[in-house]
Amino acid sequence: MVEIEILEKTDDYMRFIVKGVNVPFVNALRRIMLTEVPAMAIDELVILENSSMLNDEILAHRMGFIPLKTDLDSYNLPEECTCKSEFGCNLCRLTLTLEAEAAEKTITVYSRDLKSENLDITPVSDKIPIVKLALDQKIKLEAYARLGKGKDHAKWQPVSMCTYKYLPQIKIDLERCNACAECVKLCPERVLIDMEEGIKTQNVIECTLCMDCVDACPQNPPAIEISWDKEAFIFKIESTGALPVERIMLEALKILDKKIKDLSNQLKKGRKSEES
């Protein structure tokens, strides 16, 4: 039975323990969050005027990596949209405009200067610098954003971090441990503490499984044993701000469930064709 314990959670960050699963499952979930969960990003630009120091290609690259808040319920992936148009429609494409000019002094153009036709789809932060304009320099463009997947380009990844590790287990043989505290001195996460009754543990989930404490123990064999639960993992997810981490997780689970069902259906069809 799968058990989940949430350790920390905000809109953009979540850390939790999941038990009763194996490496293939958590790795599939991680890869789906990185490559399959859709997010909105600028994909095409029409540059009407650009007299800045940045050429058009670099400007387009910088704009593409500005994370945008994403509304998965209002927009379709271009390949799934009913319009079937290479230019897109209001259900699969969003227009943003940018016009700035350094008329009196040098200015910096920020993401807040992008004007979106949908106020729900805007840059995650308004403090992302785009370009610096010297006196009399000007920039004017139209940007077109659409949903995409991280497997096609990193700009569509909804997560900036998505990692997992085994749930650590630490055992100390108090009968053999002489409390020399060498392991305590070397522990980078301060998981081990030296107390009057001997070496104790705290915040075991912070253990990085580096094994430095085992190597430092003078006993032979070492009086401390580091291992891990092969069916329990600590997950860390950090969103770019495009989607809340909870939505990213739910979408990843939906996609994984669909992939499993599709595979199951293909296997059934394969059996039927062999029987016939």
Backbone bond lengths (Angstrom), bond angles and torsions (degrees), N, CA, C in turn:
res aa  C-N    CA-C-N  psi(-1)  N-CA   C-N-CA  omega(-1)  CA-C   N-CA-C  phi
1 M - - - 1.464 - - 1.527 109.38 -
2 V 1.319 116.23 133.06 1.461 121.20 -178.14 1.530 110.22 -79.53
3 E 1.329 116.10 132.43 1.466 122.36 176.72 1.518 109.13 -123.08
4 I 1.328 116.05 138.09 1.464 120.89 179.40 1.525 109.18 -127.12
5 E 1.316 115.55 131.47 1.468 121.56 176.86 1.526 108.38 -125.71
6 I 1.319 117.30 115.05 1.460 121.47 -179.68 1.532 109.22 -82.70
7 L 1.325 115.83 123.97 1.468 121.45 -179.11 1.528 111.56 -93.01
8 E 1.325 116.54 -42.98 1.469 122.55 178.55 1.515 108.49 -143.83
9 K 1.330 116.54 145.47 1.471 118.41 178.83 1.520 110.75 -157.74
10 T 1.329 115.19 127.30 1.453 123.63 168.67 1.528 106.00 -132.81
11 D 1.320 117.60 -175.47 1.467 120.08 178.31 1.533 111.46 -63.64
12 D 1.343 116.40 -32.35 1.464 119.94 -173.33 1.528 114.11 -110.55
13 Y 1.330 117.93 -1.63 1.477 119.33 -176.99 1.518 110.22 -147.51
14 M 1.329 115.18 140.55 1.458 119.63 176.30 1.522 109.14 -148.65
15 R 1.328 114.78 136.37 1.462 121.34 173.33 1.517 107.39 -128.94
16 F 1.321 116.22 128.94 1.458 119.80 -176.64 1.519 110.42 -148.58
17 I 1.335 114.90 160.77 1.458 122.05 176.03 1.524 107.81 -106.52
18 V 1.310 116.78 130.98 1.463 121.29 175.58 1.524 107.88 -120.18
19 K 1.335 115.38 129.73 1.464 121.60 -178.11 1.528 110.11 -121.01
20 G 1.329 115.61 153.91 1.457 120.63 178.40 1.508 113.94 86.48
21 V 1.341 117.59 20.10 1.469 121.95 178.35 1.526 108.34 -128.75
22 N 1.326 116.91 174.12 1.453 120.59 -179.97 1.527 111.10 -122.81
23 V 1.329 115.91 177.24 1.467 121.13 -176.55 1.530 112.28 -60.02
24 P 1.354 120.24 -46.08 1.470 118.81 179.86 1.529 112.98 -55.94
25 F 1.342 116.67 -37.56 1.462 119.27 -178.88 1.526 111.16 -67.56
26 V 1.345 117.52 -52.78 1.467 119.69 -176.34 1.526 111.08 -66.68
27 N 1.346 117.12 -32.07 1.462 119.13 178.59 1.530 110.62 -70.72
28 A 1.336 116.58 -37.81 1.472 120.06 176.85 1.524 110.03 -64.00
29 L 1.333 116.36 -41.40 1.462 120.58 179.37 1.522 110.96 -63.82
30 R 1.314 115.94 -42.74 1.470 120.46 178.97 1.531 110.77 -62.54
31 R 1.324 116.64 -46.42 1.465 119.94 -178.19 1.527 111.97 -65.07
32 I 1.322 116.94 -34.94 1.464 119.92 178.56 1.519 110.69 -66.96
33 M 1.346 116.97 -41.06 1.468 119.78 178.15 1.526 111.01 -62.63
34 L 1.328 116.74 -34.51 1.460 120.81 -179.38 1.529 112.67 -77.40
35 T 1.315 117.27 -35.07 1.467 119.45 -167.89 1.521 116.54 -120.63
36 E 1.338 118.74 -16.35 1.461 119.84 -171.46 1.529 114.72 -116.18
37 V 1.334 117.55 -27.02 1.471 119.33 -179.12 1.532 108.48 -73.44
38 P 1.339 118.77 121.96 1.469 120.95 -175.76 1.523 113.18 -70.34
39 A 1.313 114.91 150.73 1.462 122.08 173.47 1.527 107.85 -145.54
40 M 1.316 116.07 160.62 1.460 121.53 -179.36 1.526 110.19 -91.34
41 A 1.333 116.85 137.87 1.465 121.86 176.18 1.522 109.21 -154.86
42 I 1.317 115.51 154.68 1.465 120.98 177.06 1.522 108.82 -70.45
43 D 1.322 115.71 127.61 1.468 120.58 -175.04 1.524 112.70 -116.10
44 E 1.336 117.78 -29.59 1.458 121.21 -179.03 1.521 109.97 -137.08
45 L 1.324 115.65 147.45 1.454 121.72 177.85 1.525 110.21 -129.94
46 V 1.313 115.24 142.83 1.463 121.17 167.91 1.520 105.56 -115.57
47 I 1.335 115.98 106.14 1.466 120.62 -176.44 1.522 108.66 -92.69
48 L 1.310 115.36 110.70 1.463 121.12 -177.42 1.524 111.62 -83.74
49 E 1.332 116.00 -33.68 1.469 120.25 177.99 1.519 108.44 -155.31
50 N 1.327 115.43 134.69 1.460 120.82 178.70 1.524 109.41 -151.68
51 S 1.316 115.66 98.94 1.468 120.34 177.72 1.524 110.90 -108.78
52 S 1.338 115.99 16.96 1.464 120.42 179.13 1.527 110.32 -76.59
53 M 1.343 115.89 177.39 1.460 121.15 178.75 1.535 111.92 -75.30
54 L 1.323 118.01 -16.55 1.462 121.72 179.89 1.521 109.86 -88.55
55 N 1.333 115.73 131.43 1.464 116.96 176.01 1.530 109.58 -75.21
56 D 1.313 116.63 169.16 1.460 122.04 -172.29 1.529 112.31 -59.17
57 E 1.343 116.72 -40.17 1.464 119.91 -176.47 1.521 112.04 -64.86
58 I 1.329 116.69 -44.02 1.476 119.97 179.96 1.524 110.11 -67.23
59 L 1.315 116.48 -38.81 1.466 120.46 178.18 1.526 110.77 -61.69
60 A 1.330 116.29 -43.94 1.463 120.87 179.20 1.531 110.54 -63.31
61 H 1.322 116.73 -40.04 1.469 121.25 179.49 1.523 110.48 -62.90
62 R 1.312 117.33 -44.23 1.476 121.49 -179.95 1.530 110.96 -64.68
63 M 1.305 116.67 -41.30 1.466 120.38 -179.11 1.523 111.03 -66.70
64 G 1.341 116.71 -36.35 1.455 120.38 -178.64 1.519 112.75 -62.80
65 F 1.331 117.12 -29.81 1.458 120.26 -176.85 1.526 113.43 -94.52
66 I 1.315 117.25 11.98 1.469 119.88 172.03 1.530 107.46 -80.29
67 P 1.332 119.14 112.69 1.471 119.82 -178.55 1.530 111.44 -66.16
68 L 1.316 115.62 135.27 1.465 121.70 -179.26 1.525 110.20 -113.67
69 K 1.325 115.65 142.10 1.466 119.50 172.96 1.524 108.20 -61.77
70 T 1.315 115.89 138.53 1.465 120.65 -171.27 1.518 111.65 -117.66
71 D 1.326 115.50 137.61 1.461 122.51 175.54 1.528 107.84 -117.25
72 L 1.319 116.14 96.10 1.469 120.64 -177.18 1.520 112.81 -72.08
73 D 1.324 117.20 -18.22 1.461 120.58 -176.96 1.529 112.78 -85.14
74 S 1.323 117.37 -19.76 1.469 120.66 -176.01 1.522 113.73 -104.21
75 Y 1.327 117.15 -16.65 1.462 120.21 -176.16 1.532 110.75 -123.28
76 N 1.328 115.05 150.02 1.459 121.90 178.72 1.524 110.05 -107.23
77 L 1.310 116.07 154.86 1.456 119.56 167.45 1.525 108.15 -64.77
78 P 1.325 119.10 138.68 1.477 120.93 -176.81 1.526 113.47 -51.73
79 E 1.344 116.29 -39.74 1.467 119.05 -178.24 1.523 112.72 -72.69
80 E 1.343 116.95 -14.28 1.462 120.48 -179.85 1.527 112.49 -107.30
81 C 1.331 117.36 -2.32 1.466 120.67 -176.74 1.528 110.71 -75.75
82 T 1.313 115.72 144.27 1.469 121.24 -178.34 1.529 112.64 -70.35
83 C 1.338 117.94 -16.80 1.464 119.72 -177.69 1.538 111.52 -69.41
84 K 1.334 117.16 -29.84 1.468 122.53 178.74 1.525 112.09 53.18
85 S 1.329 115.85 32.32 1.462 120.12 -177.93 1.524 109.98 -108.31
86 E 1.326 116.10 141.44 1.462 119.40 177.90 1.528 111.02 -71.58
87 F 1.330 117.50 -17.54 1.457 121.11 178.49 1.525 112.02 -90.80
88 G 1.336 117.09 -15.69 1.455 120.74 178.79 1.513 113.01 82.24
89 C 1.327 115.44 175.72 1.462 121.72 178.28 1.529 107.78 -142.22
90 N 1.336 116.61 -174.72 1.464 119.21 -177.06 1.523 113.12 -71.78
91 L 1.343 117.34 -2.46 1.463 120.93 176.56 1.526 112.40 -99.07
92 C 1.331 116.02 -10.35 1.468 118.12 -178.85 1.530 112.90 -136.62
93 R 1.327 117.32 1.17 1.455 119.68 -179.99 1.520 110.77 -142.90
94 L 1.326 116.19 144.33 1.463 122.58 -179.07 1.528 108.86 -126.24
95 T 1.313 116.32 139.77 1.463 120.96 179.86 1.517 111.09 -106.54
96 L 1.335 115.30 132.67 1.458 121.77 172.83 1.524 107.67 -124.55
97 T 1.309 117.03 145.43 1.463 120.68 179.54 1.528 109.78 -121.76
98 L 1.337 114.22 153.05 1.460 120.60 179.18 1.523 108.54 -142.94
99 E 1.316 115.41 125.48 1.467 120.75 176.15 1.520 108.45 -142.40
100 A 1.330 116.08 121.02 1.466 120.56 -179.03 1.525 109.13 -147.50
101 E 1.321 115.31 146.28 1.466 120.64 -179.49 1.521 109.44 -144.81
102 A 1.333 115.38 136.24 1.468 120.77 176.40 1.524 108.09 -90.55
103 A 1.313 116.41 82.63 1.462 121.02 -173.59 1.524 112.72 -78.33
104 E 1.334 116.34 -35.04 1.472 119.44 -174.56 1.527 113.65 -118.90
105 K 1.349 116.60 -26.30 1.469 120.10 -178.05 1.525 109.37 -158.09
106 T 1.314 115.23 169.93 1.462 120.74 176.98 1.533 110.09 -64.23
107 I 1.310 116.72 134.01 1.467 120.62 179.96 1.534 110.11 -132.05
108 T 1.308 114.84 159.18 1.465 121.14 173.14 1.520 108.63 -109.93
109 V 1.310 116.05 128.96 1.468 121.54 178.30 1.523 108.12 -90.12
110 Y 1.314 116.15 125.59 1.462 121.80 -177.62 1.534 110.81 -111.48
111 S 1.336 113.95 169.91 1.464 119.89 179.45 1.523 111.47 -61.50
112 R 1.320 118.06 -25.21 1.468 120.35 178.70 1.523 112.36 -66.55
113 D 1.328 116.64 -16.37 1.464 120.44 179.59 1.522 112.51 -80.80
114 L 1.340 116.46 -9.50 1.469 120.44 174.95 1.530 109.57 -73.85
115 K 1.306 117.88 128.63 1.458 122.63 179.35 1.530 109.40 -106.55
116 S 1.322 115.98 118.60 1.464 121.21 -176.58 1.520 110.77 -99.08
117 E 1.339 115.81 145.15 1.462 119.76 176.40 1.527 111.42 -75.20
118 N 1.323 117.11 -14.24 1.459 122.60 176.79 1.527 107.73 -124.81
119 L 1.311 116.74 113.41 1.463 121.00 -175.25 1.526 113.14 -67.53
120 D 1.340 116.34 -12.06 1.467 119.28 175.95 1.527 112.10 -83.40
121 I 1.332 116.21 -16.62 1.461 120.89 179.43 1.525 107.79 -113.68
122 T 1.307 115.61 94.00 1.457 122.80 -178.67 1.528 109.33 -135.71
123 P 1.327 118.09 165.58 1.466 119.08 176.35 1.527 111.41 -56.75
124 V 1.324 115.18 142.49 1.466 121.18 -179.29 1.525 110.85 -60.18
125 S 1.321 116.31 -38.77 1.464 121.83 177.36 1.517 108.93 -124.94
126 D 1.316 116.86 144.33 1.467 120.33 178.35 1.531 111.77 -94.40
127 K 1.328 117.31 7.97 1.463 121.25 -175.49 1.528 113.16 -111.52
128 I 1.328 117.27 16.46 1.469 120.41 179.85 1.532 108.93 -83.04
129 P 1.344 118.32 116.85 1.470 119.49 179.45 1.518 111.72 -71.93
130 I 1.313 116.19 135.92 1.466 121.31 179.69 1.525 110.92 -103.91
131 V 1.326 116.69 -52.15 1.458 121.00 -178.33 1.528 109.18 -159.77
132 K 1.309 115.48 153.27 1.458 121.20 176.47 1.525 108.44 -105.97
133 L 1.315 116.31 130.55 1.463 121.25 -177.91 1.524 110.06 -109.12
134 A 1.326 115.50 126.10 1.461 120.29 173.28 1.529 109.02 -80.76
135 L 1.303 115.93 172.88 1.462 121.08 -176.93 1.536 111.14 -54.75
136 D 1.331 114.65 130.57 1.471 124.21 177.77 1.534 113.51 75.77
137 Q 1.310 118.06 2.65 1.461 120.09 174.88 1.527 109.83 -84.48
138 K 1.332 115.26 150.60 1.462 119.96 -174.60 1.524 110.10 -143.65
139 I 1.324 114.03 151.00 1.466 119.44 174.87 1.525 108.75 -138.58
140 K 1.332 115.51 134.56 1.461 121.26 179.18 1.529 107.86 -145.25
141 L 1.322 115.93 126.10 1.466 118.74 -176.87 1.523 111.81 -157.07
142 E 1.320 114.47 164.86 1.463 122.77 170.47 1.525 107.54 -119.76
143 A 1.327 115.68 133.91 1.462 120.58 -179.86 1.522 108.94 -118.06
144 Y 1.323 115.43 139.51 1.461 120.59 -179.30 1.531 109.05 -117.39
145 A 1.322 114.62 120.11 1.468 120.63 -178.71 1.521 110.08 -106.07
146 R 1.317 115.52 150.05 1.467 120.77 177.25 1.522 109.24 -150.32
147 L 1.319 115.00 165.70 1.452 120.08 174.81 1.527 109.74 -73.61
148 G 1.308 115.39 146.11 1.457 120.51 176.74 1.518 109.90 -156.93
149 K 1.327 116.12 179.79 1.458 121.28 -177.66 1.524 110.61 -122.83
150 G 1.323 114.19 148.79 1.457 119.94 -178.12 1.507 114.20 -60.80
151 K 1.331 118.01 -23.73 1.467 120.29 179.34 1.528 111.18 -68.36
152 D 1.343 117.03 -20.45 1.458 120.81 178.40 1.526 111.82 -91.26
153 H 1.356 116.62 -35.28 1.468 121.00 178.40 1.520 108.78 -164.41
154 A 1.319 116.09 143.47 1.466 121.14 -177.12 1.527 113.02 -62.22
155 K 1.338 117.75 -22.88 1.467 119.43 -178.51 1.524 112.23 -66.13
156 W 1.341 116.67 -17.24 1.466 120.26 179.17 1.529 112.44 -96.32
157 Q 1.305 118.58 6.26 1.466 120.06 176.82 1.531 109.20 -73.73
158 P 1.333 118.63 125.08 1.465 120.52 -179.91 1.523 113.41 -81.04
159 V 1.344 117.00 -8.55 1.468 120.65 -178.62 1.523 110.01 -117.94
160 S 1.327 115.39 141.51 1.460 120.74 173.44 1.517 110.54 -96.01
161 M 1.341 115.98 -17.98 1.459 121.33 175.07 1.514 108.65 -148.94
162 C 1.319 115.82 136.18 1.463 121.20 176.71 1.524 107.21 -152.94
163 T 1.326 116.87 99.12 1.458 121.53 -174.78 1.528 110.77 -133.30
164 Y 1.311 115.10 162.16 1.457 120.27 173.57 1.521 109.06 -146.59
165 K 1.308 116.27 157.06 1.460 121.63 174.60 1.525 108.08 -147.81
166 Y 1.326 115.68 161.06 1.455 120.07 177.21 1.531 110.10 -63.83
167 L 1.328 115.96 150.73 1.460 121.16 174.13 1.529 107.74 -76.14
168 P 1.340 117.81 116.33 1.470 120.35 -175.22 1.532 112.91 -68.04
169 Q 1.326 115.35 153.79 1.458 123.26 173.02 1.526 108.00 -134.00
170 I 1.306 116.12 129.30 1.466 121.12 -177.86 1.526 109.22 -123.39
171 K 1.329 115.66 127.79 1.457 121.41 177.26 1.526 109.28 -123.57
172 I 1.342 115.69 130.66 1.466 120.90 178.87 1.526 108.63 -118.81
173 D 1.322 116.23 123.88 1.465 121.89 177.79 1.527 107.39 -83.83
174 L 1.327 116.57 95.41 1.457 121.40 -174.91 1.526 112.21 -65.87
175 E 1.318 117.67 -23.10 1.467 119.86 179.31 1.529 111.17 -72.75
176 R 1.303 117.41 -31.59 1.456 121.00 -179.31 1.515 112.84 -98.20
177 C 1.309 117.55 -19.46 1.470 121.71 -178.73 1.534 109.58 -73.43
178 N 1.333 117.31 127.54 1.470 120.91 179.01 1.524 112.49 -97.16
179 A 1.342 116.46 10.96 1.471 122.43 176.60 1.529 112.35 57.26
180 C 1.317 115.88 40.03 1.477 119.16 178.33 1.525 111.66 -72.84
181 A 1.324 116.59 -17.79 1.472 124.34 175.93 1.532 113.88 68.38
182 E 1.328 118.26 16.07 1.458 120.31 176.51 1.530 110.72 -64.16
183 C 1.322 116.07 -37.39 1.472 119.95 179.13 1.528 111.20 -67.11
184 V 1.326 116.05 -35.04 1.462 120.88 179.74 1.524 110.88 -63.98
185 K 1.337 115.73 -41.19 1.465 121.05 -177.66 1.524 111.65 -64.63
186 L 1.340 116.51 -33.52 1.461 119.96 -174.31 1.525 114.35 -91.73
187 C 1.324 118.72 -15.10 1.468 120.83 -176.18 1.532 110.55 -65.97
188 P 1.337 118.76 114.25 1.466 121.04 -176.20 1.526 114.16 -69.50
189 E 1.326 116.73 -23.81 1.461 120.62 -177.08 1.523 112.91 -103.59
190 R 1.331 117.21 6.08 1.473 122.10 178.93 1.528 111.59 56.04
191 V 1.322 114.80 39.70 1.459 119.71 177.63 1.529 111.02 -76.21
192 L 1.320 116.61 -30.26 1.470 122.02 -179.61 1.523 110.31 -99.04
193 I 1.318 117.00 138.84 1.465 121.94 178.59 1.521 109.45 -131.50
194 D 1.329 114.86 147.01 1.458 121.80 -178.73 1.526 108.63 -97.32
195 M 1.339 116.53 116.29 1.458 121.77 179.78 1.524 109.53 -123.25
196 E 1.324 116.08 169.29 1.462 120.70 -176.65 1.517 112.17 -59.87
197 E 1.329 115.46 -35.96 1.466 119.23 -179.08 1.524 113.10 -84.74
198 G 1.328 117.59 1.94 1.454 121.11 177.75 1.518 112.59 126.77
199 I 1.335 116.13 -170.93 1.462 121.36 -179.58 1.530 109.47 -78.29
200 K 1.335 115.61 129.49 1.463 121.34 -179.95 1.530 109.34 -122.88
201 T 1.319 115.48 169.36 1.463 120.68 178.63 1.517 111.03 -114.98
202 Q 1.334 115.06 155.02 1.463 121.90 174.86 1.529 108.23 -149.09
203 N 1.317 116.41 147.27 1.473 120.82 178.82 1.530 111.98 46.89
204 V 1.327 115.61 54.08 1.469 121.30 -175.51 1.530 111.80 -57.41
205 I 1.319 117.59 -30.88 1.469 120.06 -177.72 1.530 112.00 -64.60
206 E 1.344 117.47 -16.39 1.462 120.37 178.99 1.526 112.19 -81.89
207 C 1.312 117.73 -8.98 1.471 121.67 -179.68 1.523 110.12 -59.82
208 T 1.332 116.42 133.11 1.462 121.46 -178.67 1.527 112.39 -95.24
209 L 1.319 117.61 3.52 1.471 123.03 179.87 1.529 111.57 60.16
210 C 1.333 116.24 33.52 1.467 120.06 -178.27 1.526 112.82 -75.64
211 M 1.340 117.40 -20.41 1.469 123.23 177.91 1.522 113.75 71.09
212 D 1.326 119.65 9.31 1.467 121.19 179.42 1.529 111.07 -61.92
213 C 1.333 115.20 -36.07 1.460 119.04 -179.37 1.533 111.61 -65.80
214 V 1.318 116.54 -36.38 1.464 121.13 178.40 1.523 109.97 -66.84
215 D 1.340 116.12 -43.29 1.465 120.15 179.81 1.531 111.58 -66.10
216 A 1.340 117.40 -29.81 1.469 120.74 -176.72 1.523 112.98 -80.54
217 C 1.323 116.88 -19.01 1.469 119.91 -177.12 1.535 110.27 -66.99
218 P 1.355 118.21 125.55 1.475 121.29 -178.70 1.528 113.57 -75.51
219 Q 1.330 117.12 -14.29 1.458 119.78 -178.99 1.536 110.67 -72.55
220 N 1.312 115.66 152.22 1.459 120.97 179.30 1.534 109.40 -132.16
221 P 1.324 119.41 108.73 1.477 126.79 -0.83 1.529 111.07 -71.96
222 P 1.343 117.94 164.73 1.462 121.21 -177.59 1.526 112.56 -57.43
223 A 1.330 115.01 145.28 1.465 120.54 -179.93 1.523 111.91 -80.89
224 I 1.328 117.60 -5.13 1.470 121.71 178.76 1.523 108.81 -118.07
225 E 1.297 116.45 137.67 1.460 122.49 -178.23 1.529 109.92 -125.26
226 I 1.315 116.45 125.63 1.466 122.32 178.13 1.529 108.31 -108.82
227 S 1.306 116.73 126.32 1.463 121.71 177.19 1.525 108.75 -143.54
228 W 1.306 116.99 -169.41 1.467 120.34 -179.52 1.514 109.62 -152.13
229 D 1.320 113.33 156.42 1.456 121.32 177.70 1.526 108.10 -85.65
230 K 1.328 117.05 118.92 1.459 120.76 -175.81 1.531 113.53 -73.95
231 E 1.322 116.99 -5.32 1.467 120.34 178.71 1.526 111.81 -122.07
232 A 1.335 116.48 22.02 1.462 120.70 178.50 1.524 109.01 -140.25
233 F 1.342 116.48 134.89 1.463 121.20 -174.05 1.528 110.36 -137.97
234 I 1.328 114.47 150.14 1.465 121.38 173.39 1.521 107.35 -104.06
235 F 1.314 116.17 119.19 1.460 122.78 -178.39 1.526 109.92 -102.78
236 K 1.325 116.40 138.87 1.463 121.93 172.34 1.521 108.19 -125.72
237 I 1.325 116.54 127.01 1.466 121.49 178.97 1.523 108.66 -129.43
238 E 1.325 116.02 130.28 1.460 121.14 175.60 1.527 108.57 -126.62
239 S 1.312 116.45 122.84 1.461 121.18 -178.36 1.526 110.72 -84.38
240 T 1.325 116.07 152.09 1.463 120.80 172.94 1.529 110.55 -73.53
241 G 1.324 115.75 -11.05 1.457 121.08 -174.89 1.515 111.51 105.02
242 A 1.328 116.39 -9.66 1.464 120.12 179.31 1.521 110.95 -64.35
243 L 1.325 116.20 -41.30 1.465 122.43 179.63 1.527 108.70 -137.87
244 P 1.328 117.59 150.00 1.468 119.37 172.37 1.528 109.63 -63.72
245 V 1.325 117.34 147.33 1.470 119.98 -177.14 1.526 111.62 -59.99
246 E 1.327 116.89 -33.85 1.464 119.51 179.50 1.531 110.57 -62.98
247 R 1.336 116.85 -40.76 1.471 120.52 179.28 1.530 110.25 -68.44
248 I 1.318 116.97 -37.98 1.467 120.12 178.03 1.520 110.20 -60.40
249 M 1.332 116.26 -44.46 1.466 120.90 -179.92 1.527 111.09 -63.31
250 L 1.330 116.94 -45.73 1.463 120.79 -178.95 1.528 111.61 -63.57
251 E 1.334 116.54 -41.98 1.459 120.22 179.02 1.527 110.82 -64.93
252 A 1.334 116.64 -38.95 1.465 120.49 179.08 1.528 110.95 -63.98
253 L 1.324 116.31 -40.52 1.468 120.24 178.88 1.529 111.19 -65.90
254 K 1.349 116.61 -38.71 1.466 120.52 177.30 1.525 110.79 -62.45
255 I 1.334 115.69 -44.22 1.469 119.94 -178.99 1.521 110.59 -65.42
256 L 1.339 116.53 -42.40 1.468 120.34 178.87 1.522 110.98 -63.08
257 D 1.328 116.22 -41.71 1.464 120.59 178.83 1.526 110.65 -62.43
258 K 1.329 116.71 -41.56 1.478 120.81 179.43 1.530 110.87 -65.06
259 K 1.329 116.84 -40.85 1.461 120.25 179.46 1.525 110.78 -62.63
260 I 1.338 116.23 -40.65 1.466 120.25 179.81 1.529 110.47 -65.80
261 K 1.334 116.66 -42.08 1.466 120.39 179.02 1.528 111.18 -65.12
262 D 1.343 116.79 -41.48 1.472 120.39 178.74 1.523 110.63 -62.20
263 L 1.335 116.11 -42.49 1.466 119.95 178.82 1.530 110.81 -63.80
264 S 1.336 115.03 -41.38 1.463 119.58 179.36 1.527 111.20 -62.47
265 N 1.325 116.63 -42.28 1.467 120.66 179.01 1.525 111.77 -64.92
266 Q 1.337 116.81 -39.05 1.457 120.50 178.87 1.526 111.05 -65.42
267 L 1.329 116.05 -38.90 1.462 119.98 178.48 1.532 110.88 -65.46
268 K 1.337 116.77 -39.20 1.460 120.67 178.19 1.523 110.91 -64.60
269 K 1.339 116.11 -42.11 1.458 119.77 178.67 1.528 110.59 -64.09
270 G 1.350 115.44 -38.34 1.449 119.61 178.85 1.516 112.67 -63.28
271 R 1.328 116.68 -40.05 1.470 120.70 178.42 1.535 110.79 -64.84
272 K 1.355 114.84 -43.38 1.459 119.31 -178.74 1.524 111.46 -62.43
273 S 1.336 116.07 -40.83 1.468 119.27 -179.32 1.526 111.27 -67.92
274 E 1.344 116.55 -33.42 1.475 119.94 177.66 1.513 110.57 -69.19
275 E 1.327 116.24 -38.71 1.477 120.63 -178.93 1.519 111.08 -68.43
276 S 1.336 114.98 -35.09 1.477 118.34 -179.01 1.521 110.82 -77.93
